[in-house]
Amino acid sequence: MLEILRQQYDWISSVRQNMFAFMEELPPQKLHQVLPDFGRGTIIRTHLHVVDCYRFWLESFAFKKLNEHKDFSMDEIESADVKYVRERFAEVDELVQCFFNEYYNRWSEPIEQDEGWTGYPQKPTPLLLLTHVETHEFHHKGQIVSMARYLGFPPPADDRLGGLFV
């Protein structure tokens, strides 16, 4: 099962590289242009929110490091460019590999949390957490593509499984 999950994540990472290439073609001010009806309001902030989601669920929750979790500050978001987002996703890639290594044969075992996690699932499985962060990324990818289109920058057609068939 681990090899299938690794292959799936490799495909997700490949699609993400296509998104970065597209974002690098946009004027920097468009990456920060506020569109309050979309995603997290800007393309950059939405993409960094995805990074936060991976860090929260796979690091803070699965590795039980809630006290170490820190969302991006507004200063980090406002000064971010595509290079910065790429670097944060490289960290996510490392985190996902650590997650794979930790849970490689325990995909269905619940990750139990203490009472400090009130309001959160108390016994999600590693497979559920991985599925959540990956589908969450694609949900926001759709919002980013819609924001770019709304700003007058239609992305290249990539709806054939996220641009994997080139």
N, C-alpha and C positions, 0 to 999 in steps of 0.2 A: 504493500500500500504506500509506503514511504516514497518509492520511486515514482509512482503516479502523482502523488502530491507535489513532489519536487518538479516534475515535468510541467504540471499545471502552473506552478508558481513561475517557472522559467518563461512560460508563454505570457503570463500576466506582466512580468518584467519586460519582455520584448515589446508588448503593446505600449507599456509605459514609455519606453524609449521613443516610440513613434510620437507619443504625445509631447515629450520633451522637444523633439525636433520641430514639431509644429509650433510649440510655444516660443521657441527661439526665433521664429520668423515674425512674431508679433512685435509691434512697437512696445517698448517697456512700459509706457504709461497705460497701455491697454490692459496689461496684466494686473494693474492696480486700479483700473477704473471700476468704481462702485456700481454694481447692479443689484440692488437690494432684493429683487424678486428671484434671484438665482443663488443656489449653493450657499456659500458663506459670504457672499457679497462681492468678491473679486475672484479672478482666476487664481492668483497666487494664494490667497487665503484659503480657498477651497482645496487646493492641492496640498497645502500644509496641514489642513484639517485631516486629510487622509493619512498623512504621516503620523499625526497625533493618535489617530484611531489604532493604527498598528502598534504604536508604542504603548498605548493604554492597555489594550486587550492582551497582547502577546508578552509584553514586558511587565507592566505594572500588575496586571491581573494574573496571568499564567505563572509568572515568576515571583508573584507576591511581593512586589516592590511599590506598593501604593504610595508610600511616603516619599519615594524618589521621583514620582511622575511630575513633570512640569510641562504645561502647554507652552506653545510659542507665545512670546510677548508681542504686543502690538508693534514695538520697535523692530523686532526681528521680522515680522510679517511685512511691515512697510518698507523695509530696506532690502527685502529678498528679491532675488532675480532667479532666472531658470537655473543657473549654475548652483545657487544655494539649495534650490529644491532638489536638484539631482543629487547633491551631496547628502541631503537628509534621507533621500530614498536609498542611497547606497548604505546608509546606516540601517535602514529598514531591512534591506536585503540581508545584512549580517544578522540582524535580530531574527529574521525568519529562519535562517540556517541554524541558529542556536535553538530556536523553538523546535525545529525538525529533529535536531540531535537529542534534545531533552525528552521529547514525546514520541520518538520514532516507533515504539511498539506499544504505545498506550493511548491510541486515538479515541478509544471509547470509554476510558476511565475518567470519571468526574474529577474536576479540579475543585476541591473543597476550599471554601473561604471562611474566614473568621467573621465575627460580628461587625468588624470595621467596614464590611462591604454591604451594609444595609441598603436595600433598594436595588442591588445588582443580583444577577443570577447566582444562586448559591452553589450549584454543582454543574456548570457547563463542562462539556468535554473539549479536549484540544481540537478535535475535528470541527466542532461547532464554532469555536473561536476563530479558527483559520478560515472557515467558510464565511463567517460574518465579515472579517476584515477584507477578504478578497471581493465579496459582492458589494461591500460598502465602497471600495475603490472604484468599481465600475459604475455604480450609481452616480458618484461624483464626477467620473470621467464624462458621463452623459451631460451633466450640468455644465462642465467646463466647455465642452464642445458647443452646447447651446449658447453659452455666454459669448464665446468667440464668434459664432454665427451672428448673434444679435449685434455685436460690435462691428460687423461688416467684414469679418475674416472667416469665411467658410473653411472648415478643415477639409483635408483630402478625404475622399470616400474611403472609409475603413470599416464598413459594417459587415464585412465578410469575416466573422469571428475576430473582430477587433483589429484587423489589418495584418493578420498573420499570413494570409495568402497574398503575396506580392508578386 
